[in-house]
Amino acid sequence: MKIQSTYIYIEGLRFHAYHGVLPQERVIGNDYEVSLRVQFPIDTAMLSDDVEETLNYAEVFKLVQQEMQVPSNLLERVAYRIADRLFRKYSKIQAIDLKLMKLNPPMGAECHGAGVELHLINDKTV
């Protein structure tokens, strides 16, 4: 068997944070959801059963949590900061799909949420 690609998922991380352009968003805050699909070589971990050979979910969560606590005007900026830190901390990451949703956007419409989705490739691993 030959491995073509491997991914690690963390879906539906929920946070209350203070991102937004409107003043009330910086005071009241909003609920957010972050989902990640990280292309990462897990072939060694599959055989070794060693967490040091893979992407540790708990460490990734802490990193995302730290970035969500830093207020920004735009979700685009928050998503970029999360991805940038992941790439810098884990050099073996090949690509990241990151979805960041504001669950109750103040836009006068009833919806599930509004947000951004990034697909980024680590140009150091290509």
C-alpha positions as CSV (number, residue, x, y, z in Angstrom):
1,M,0.0,0.0,0.0
2,K,1.2,3.5,-0.8
3,I,0.1,6.6,1.0
4,Q,-1.0,9.4,-1.2
5,S,-1.9,12.0,1.4
6,T,-2.9,12.1,5.0
7,Y,-4.9,14.7,7.0
8,I,-5.7,15.5,10.6
9,Y,-9.1,17.1,11.4
10,I,-10.2,19.3,14.2
11,E,-13.8,20.4,13.6
12,G,-16.2,22.7,15.3
13,L,-13.9,24.3,17.9
14,R,-16.1,26.9,19.6
15,F,-15.0,30.2,21.1
16,H,-16.5,33.4,22.4
17,A,-14.3,36.2,21.2
18,Y,-14.2,40.0,20.4
19,H,-13.6,40.3,16.7
20,G,-15.4,42.8,14.4
21,V,-15.5,46.2,13.0
22,L,-18.6,47.4,14.9
23,P,-17.9,48.8,18.4
24,Q,-20.5,46.5,20.1
25,E,-18.6,43.5,18.7
26,R,-15.6,44.5,20.7
27,V,-17.7,44.9,23.9
28,I,-20.2,42.1,23.7
29,G,-18.3,39.7,21.6
30,N,-19.7,36.8,19.5
31,D,-19.5,33.1,19.2
32,Y,-17.2,31.6,16.6
33,E,-16.5,28.2,15.2
34,V,-13.1,27.0,13.8
35,S,-12.5,23.9,11.8
36,L,-9.2,22.7,10.5
37,R,-8.1,20.1,7.9
38,V,-4.3,19.8,8.1
39,Q,-2.3,17.9,5.5
40,F,0.4,16.3,7.6
41,P,2.6,13.2,7.1
42,I,1.4,10.7,9.6
43,D,3.1,7.6,8.1
44,T,5.7,7.3,10.9
45,A,3.0,7.7,13.6
46,M,0.9,5.0,12.0
47,L,3.7,2.5,12.7
48,S,5.2,3.9,15.9
49,D,2.0,4.8,17.8
50,D,4.0,7.7,19.2
51,V,2.2,11.1,19.6
52,E,5.6,12.9,19.0
53,E,5.4,11.7,15.4
54,T,2.1,13.4,14.6
55,L,0.2,16.6,15.1
56,N,-0.9,16.8,18.8
57,Y,-4.6,18.0,18.8
58,A,-4.3,19.5,22.3
59,E,-1.3,21.7,21.2
60,V,-3.1,22.8,18.0
61,F,-6.2,23.7,20.1
62,K,-4.1,25.8,22.5
63,L,-2.6,27.7,19.6
64,V,-6.0,28.4,18.0
65,Q,-7.4,29.4,21.4
66,Q,-4.5,31.9,21.9
67,E,-5.1,33.5,18.5
68,M,-8.9,33.7,19.0
69,Q,-8.3,35.7,22.2
70,V,-6.5,38.5,20.2
71,P,-9.2,40.9,18.9
72,S,-9.1,41.8,15.2
73,N,-11.4,43.8,13.0
74,L,-11.5,41.1,10.3
75,L,-11.9,37.3,10.4
76,E,-9.5,37.2,7.5
77,R,-6.8,38.5,9.8
78,V,-7.6,36.0,12.6
79,A,-7.7,33.1,10.1
80,Y,-4.3,34.1,8.7
81,R,-2.7,34.4,12.1
82,I,-3.9,30.9,13.1
83,A,-2.5,29.4,9.9
84,D,0.7,31.3,10.1
85,R,1.4,30.1,13.6
86,L,0.6,26.6,12.6
87,F,3.0,26.7,9.7
88,R,5.8,28.2,11.8
89,K,5.4,25.8,14.7
90,Y,5.0,22.6,12.6
91,S,7.3,22.6,9.6
92,K,6.0,19.3,8.3
93,I,2.5,20.7,7.7
94,Q,2.0,20.6,3.9
95,A,-1.3,22.4,3.7
96,I,-4.1,23.8,5.8
97,D,-7.8,24.2,5.1
98,L,-9.2,26.6,7.8
99,K,-12.8,27.7,8.2
100,L,-13.7,30.4,10.7
101,M,-17.3,31.3,11.2
102,K,-19.0,34.1,13.2
103,L,-22.1,32.4,14.4
104,N,-24.3,35.4,14.9
105,P,-23.1,38.1,12.5
106,P,-24.7,41.5,13.1
107,M,-26.0,42.0,9.6
108,G,-29.7,42.0,10.0
109,A,-30.2,38.5,8.5
110,E,-31.1,35.2,10.1
111,C,-28.4,32.7,9.1
112,H,-26.1,29.9,10.5
113,G,-23.1,32.2,10.3
114,A,-20.7,34.1,8.1
115,G,-17.0,33.7,7.8
116,V,-13.9,32.8,5.8
117,E,-12.3,29.7,4.5
118,L,-8.6,29.5,3.6
119,H,-6.7,26.9,1.7
120,L,-3.0,27.5,2.2
121,I,0.0,25.4,1.0
122,N,3.3,25.4,2.8
123,D,5.7,26.5,0.1
124,K,8.6,25.1,2.1
125,T,7.3,21.5,1.7
126,V,6.4,21.7,-2.0
